[in-house]
Amino acid sequence: MRTLHTLVAVSITVVCLMASSTAQHQRRSFELQAGTPAFWDLVDRDAKLAVLATGFGFTEGPMWDASGFLYVSDETINKIFRVKPDGTRDEVITLGDPDGNTFDRQHRLIDCASVLRAIIEVTPEGKYKILADHYQGKKLNSPNDVIAGPDGALYFTDPTLDLVKGETQEIPYQGVYRLDDAGNLKLLTKDLTQPNGLAFSPDGKRFYVDDSQERNIRVYDVTSDGSLANGRIFGEEPGEKHDGVPDGIKVDKNGNLFVTGPKGIWVWDPQGHHLGTIVVPEQPANLTWGDPDYRTLYITATTSVYVLKMKAQGFVPYLEH
């Protein structure tokens, strides 16, 4: 277990392809854009977006803790915070470019540490332990997002979006991996250009991963041995250059997908129909379900964390045993 320390400042491309710094700070008006009537089954027409906290550099990796606070990564100032319901925050750890987070089934906080090029466990005391940083003897690129799978293993994407400037890409592709409790790392697919957000369907039979460069979402069938098969395009999220790209993914109990994308969060049904878009004032990078009933979306969007009450109930994989 390593003690907390400050890493040497490095030049990092924070969420490459997301937007220019100028565009990131242009505010939009919150809007619920329904594409079909089914959109209103998931969110109330009169729902209001609230600001939980603001004044961050670039927010990512929101994770709701049942004790009543939210973990949030700040990629710009290289810290992970606990954000409380009143918007105050406590520092958990200083770490070079923390990104996506999840809990595993033991309720350990797992983080994608871009500067370390690793998947790590972060303790409440501000220490960390590297769980994986190499594949077949070569350094990972820059792990971006991580989830707990239906089998209890960790699944993560490894694009080059946050590869530290001046460091060399050793693995000649951008993969999606499975990490088991014994530390065994398995490559699941390398057919995406820049894999980013990922999620399982509630029944564990489908696996979703989006591609920030191609601006699409792919879906795979999960075979009996846990491998992926029949990869295909699930949906496209086109937009203007500075509108944002597919990034974080979460699903609800009924298998609907909530995917960050151009101007906000795109909502998809399990058949790949775009039901509507939640337009957010700042460009979101990720989201998570929270509150005791898991009917609230916590959204990390550039300098702020937003809160939106939903009708839909979130699927929370690390709580499913």
Order of alpha helices (4+ residues) and beta strands (2+ residues): alpha-beta-beta-beta-beta-beta-beta-beta-beta-beta-beta-beta-beta-beta-beta-beta-beta-beta-beta-beta-beta-beta-beta-beta-beta-beta-beta-beta
